[in-house]
Amino acid sequence: MNSILFLCHGNICRSPMAEFIMKDLLSRRGMEGDMTIDSAAVSREEIGNDMYPPAKRILAKHGIPFSSRAARQIEEEDLKRYNIIIAMDRSNLRMLKRLFGERSTADVRLLMSYAGADRDVEDPWYTGDFEQAYTDIVSGCTGLFREIYE
């Protein structure tokens, strides 16, 4: 069974959005139990905090169900637990490498690579553009779904 861990800086915007969007893609196809999906941060800044309210609002606007959660930092055990680790941007990849070196056995990629793009999902914490982040994340998650299941 595939297991996916989405990563972003603080685990309060992009990675939980990706987690719930991917879960919704599976749910809409009756495939909820087919995959383990979670999200985490590369930093410790937001540990314990729930998803950022604007991220919740954009998910609600698009009909994506979500639940309360606590931000957490990626742990070494996650490198074994998940066979796919997806970063939102290159900074996340650098931090992952700084934290763990080359110890991951997972397939580690940028989310937008699944959408055929060589770019980051910009951080809406800084840009304020949660709609663009949502659009990018949906595009990447849809491409990931296709790669796994089609």
N, C-alpha and C positions, 0 to 999 in steps of 0.2 A: 504494500500500500504506500502511495506517495504521501509525504509529509512536507509541508511548506511553512517556512518561517519568513515573514516579511520584516524588513529592518528599515528604520529611519533614525534620525538623530535622537529624538526624545520619546518616541512611542506614544505620542498624543495626537498626531495629525495623520500623516501619510500612511504609516504602517498599519495602524488600526483600521483606517479607511480601506486599505487593500485587504486586510483580513476579513472584514465584513462584506465587502464587495465579492470576494472570491467565495465566501460561504453562501452568499445569495445566488451566485451563478450555479453552484452545485445544487442548492435547495430547489431552484426553479426547474431543475431537471430530475428531481427526486433522487439525488445522489449525495445527500447529506453525510452519510456514513462512509463514503468512499475515500476520504482523505482527512488527515489531521492538518488543521490550519491554525496558526498563531502569529503573533507579532511581538517584536521586542525593539529595544533601543540599543544604540552603540554607546550612548552616554548614560550618566547616572543622574542627570539634571532633573528629570521629571518622575523618578521612581515613586510609585504609589499614587500618582495623579490619574484621574479619569481622562478620557478623551476630551480634547479641547472643544468647547461649545460650538465654535463655527464648523468644526469637522462633523459634529453630531447634526447640526442644522442642514449641512449639504447632503448627508446621507438620508435624513428624513425627507428632504425636498424631493429626492429621487426614489423614495420608497424602499430604501435599503434598511432592513431591520438591523439593529445593533443593541448591545447591552452595556451596562456599566462594567468597567474593567479598571485594572490598576496597571499603569505603565511599569515595565520591568526592563532591566538590562539583559542582553544576551549573556548566557553562561556557557562555559566550556562544554557542558553536557548537551547543550543544544546542537553542537557541531556533530554529535552522533545521533541525536534524536530526530533531526530533520534531514531529509535527503535533498531538499531544494531550499536554498537560502537566497532571498531576493532583496537586494538593496534598492532604495529609492534614488540614491545618487552616488557619485564617485567618492565623495567625502565619507559616506558610510562604508564603502569598500575599503578605503584606506584605514579607517578606524578599526574595522573588523580585522584587518591584517596586523595592525599595531597591537590589538588585544591578544590575538591568538596565533599569529604567524601563519604558517601554511598547514595547520593541524586539521582543518576542516576536510572531511571526506565528501561533503555535500557538493552539489552543483551550485556554484555561487555566481549570480549574474545580476545585472541591472534590470529592473522591471521593464523599462522601455525597449530593451532588446527583444522582448516577446512581441512587441508591436512593430518590430522592424525599424526601430529608430535608435540612433547612437547618441542619446542624450539623457539627462537626468529628469526626474519628476521634481520640478522646482518646489521648494519648501514654502507652503502657504503661510506658515508662521511669519515669514519675512515678506513674502510678496503680497499677502492678503487675498490672493486669488484662489479661493477654495474651489471654485467652479472649474478652473483649468486643471488643478490638481486632480479633481474628481474625474474629469474627462481623460486625462492621461492614465490614471490608475485603472479605469474601466478598460481602456484600450490595451494596457499591458496585461491585465488579468484575463481578458478575453483571449488574447494571443497565447497566454500560458495554458488556459483551458484547452484551446485547440491543439497545442503541441502535445499535451498529455493524452487527450481523449480522441483526437481525430486523426 
